[in-house]
Amino acid sequence: MTTRNLFDFGAQVPDKPAKWEEMTWQEKREARFDRWLNPPDVKFVSSEAEKLYKARVTRFIKAIKLEEPDRVPVMLPTGNSPAYWGGANFRTLMYDYKKGHEIWKKYMKAFGDMDAFNGPGFIPSGKIAEVITSKTQKLPGLGLPENAPMNQFVEGEYMKADEYDLLMLDPSDYNMRVMMPRTSDFFKAFERLPSLRISYGNIWLTAMADPGIRKIFQTLIDMSDEQVKWQMASMEINNYIRSQGYPSLFGGLMAGAPFDHFADALRGTRGIVMDMYRQPEKLHEAMDHQLKLMVETTIKNFPMTQSPVCIMPLHKGDDTFMSDKQFAEFYWPTLRAVFLAMIDEGLVPMPFAEGRYTNRLKQINDTPKSGVVWWFDQTDMAKAKKTIGDICCIVGNVPTSIVMKGTVQQVKDACRKLIEDCAPGGGYILGGGASADTAPMENLQAMMDAAKEYGVY
Amino acid sequence: MFRRPENWAELTPQQRRDIRLERWASGAGIKFDSPETEKGYRARATRLAKAARLEIPDRVPCMVPTGWFPAINAGITLKEAMYNPGKMKRAWLKFVDEYDSDTFDGTIFFQAAVNDFLEAKTMKWPGHGLPDNSHSYQYVEGEYMKAHEYDLFIKDPFDFQLRHLLPRTYGKFEFFADIPSFSSYQGLPQRLMAMCSDPRFIKLARAISKASRAMLEFQKVANETTQAALARGFPMFRGGLAVAPFDVFADNLRGTKGIVMDMYRQPEKIHEAMEFVLPHLLRRAVAMSDMADCPIIMMPLHKGDDTFMSDEQFETFYWPTFRRLLVGMVEEGLIPFPVAEGAYNRRLEVIKDLPRASVIWMFDQTDMANAKKILGDTCCICGNVPVSLAYTGSTREMKEYCRRLIETCAPGGGYILSGGSTFDMAKPENLRAMMEAVEEYGRY
């Protein structure tokens, strides 16, 4: 459910103020905001860049706190569109880490003002992906056409209906010894790992005496140079972007809803629907278990990061997947608990409600004021503003279709309407409904222009 | 490997025990050196099996508590034996050839080389925290699990072992304290990858690889030694090791100070955690016994003795889960062999609450007359020739002590003559005196 190191746009420094435990959540959040505003690990190229960086971050912080910034901040749905603008694609960047640098640098220069910008996102190393195979992910050239603009998740019933207890008994053990071999041929030999549950003696030695298991670790070690190259490349470009004065909105942990943890990754859509009818108590028990684990191991004492905003892609709770009653019973209670735990740690949960959440608006309005930032995809934004605008900053939702295929005027019109509906009183960030990986630069620029033209407070 | 007959589910615990015991006593699967050694094996094993079942054998069986005595006997140090499996094998087989006993007590199982490679912090051994000429190794107790970690231990045991316990107990594993949790499946391959690209992991992998080669080499030789001893007719009266649930925490995780604090400050957590380990301990014991094809499970006991805790504490914290573990094993046809280190005088009335002839109690400093009186009808007892006597006494004193023990404990069967602890540095003649005593006074 959490992928702490995957979405890591900045160094994590354990530099929490003293007496962290005694601070209120607002104080903790201020400390995190302050670190976002004054990043100790960024060397700005000029005082101008630093000034712009601070102005941009301030704009986001004010919107998050439901205050009025100087103008509506913009989170552009840039995605990996610079790659296509620069004549490359997802697949070329999987293999040529440096090429992304040149293109992204040029793109940034050509684009001009943006409130936030990031290097290539979610593009794994092709060389590593070829060796460490995965049944759950398809990539351009590895299961998808070579020119596919993004990766695809392959849903399946990877966890069996009768394995909830096994999972809860020892989740890490279950992941290592059951899920890994099931979802990747590369990790097949992990089936033979001994249980670490109660280890007397040298269980790792027994494990490493198995040639298959030894080979996995040996290959992982062999691939580590490639991994370091890939990581460094990603860090370098993001450091460069920061030094030019462009912040990243996301910097906290990447997480999801406990329900989705089971619905997306483990049981699949078919499996989870069966469970909702056949063994609802088990599902609840497992979600509570997962929630506690996530709070204890990941959220509590989360280190200081460049930004405290935690992106949380949501899937199976949308209007069409489940009824209001099911949402209230299965989806919301544990998701809300994740929000509260994050808020308590001074983090800013930013759920990304993929699909439509119009029916849900009335059900998600019981969180602390300004604690949560909701990013909507196809939700009715005027309604969202009315229903939760008093307690949550909202983000969205210029349709991806318009950003990708519309005219500049159509984009500007859509933005204007959104700003008129959502901006009054603050608490709004203009954004796309999803990231538009092949969007023309002028359409993204049109969004910036619209914010400056119509979004000044 | 023990295979259950098809009607296993319908058998009573006694029937299961008997199937296991008889198979073990028959020496099935052992390649004996000669028909004589086979006969010797059967005679010894039958003697032990009868005592365990509270029947009367031909004479009182005697388990000479060998310990590391074979090293001294062969003129090598324990250190040499630990680091040189070949030397160990020669020394242990020399002992088998020179001394009579009804059992073969097994080789050294502590793996010094492995612990060197991994930089074990919980043990001291000759050349590593102890003088080169020491005749024992030592466990270093500590608070390896923190007071607030019971929940983690129960809810995510793998994570606890990997990221909390291992870094504290093995130098080479220290860097596991810095790796991200494996408790979420998403992104796990990436996290593993990141872990493996840490230079410290590469060092660890090298150490593990060396250690596992050393372990295999050691195990191979240890196994050959045991096979050779069996082939010469000396049965192993041990199919595995298990410990009491309370001792899992008191010995290995929380340490004496920690566990005492917990008994007052968070008693429910201890109970919860003991409940958690109980089924694992049971499953493990059964698996070990199946693998060894021997129903006897040795259980060294520590923190339940007379001096460590009050009667009330024993009955609250120690006995209930321990008893359930014993009963669970008995139901599977195993014979738990608890070794009550220290004294168990005040415990005798409590521990008698077990099915008849299901357990063998080995006593160290417990009053054996009392033990016979209270437990004699329910279970076989074993022990308690003092180590001090074996090290410093004369052969006459030794024989005399054994005679008195036999007179006290042997009547009616259900007694095995043995030491209170292992005779690592005993006088050779005292080991022989023990066997002489049992031959002279122990015939039924």
Interface residues (C-beta under 8 A of the other chain):
Chain A: M1 T2 T3 R4 N5 L6 I128 I132 S134 D170 P171 S172 D173 N175 M176 M179 M180 S184 F187 S195 L196 R197 I198 S199 Y200 N202 W204 L205 T206 M208 A209 R214 F217 Q218 L220 I221 M223 S224 D225 Q227 V228 Q231 G256 H261 A265 L266 H289 K292 L293 M294 E296 T297 T298
Chain B: Q111 V114 L118 D151 L152 K155 D156 P157 F158 D159 Q161 L162 P180 S181 F182 S183 S184 Y185 Q186 G187 L188 P189 Q190 R191 L192 M193 A194 M195 C196 S197 F201 I202 A205 I208 S209 A211 S212 M215 L216 V248 N252 V277 H280 L281 R284
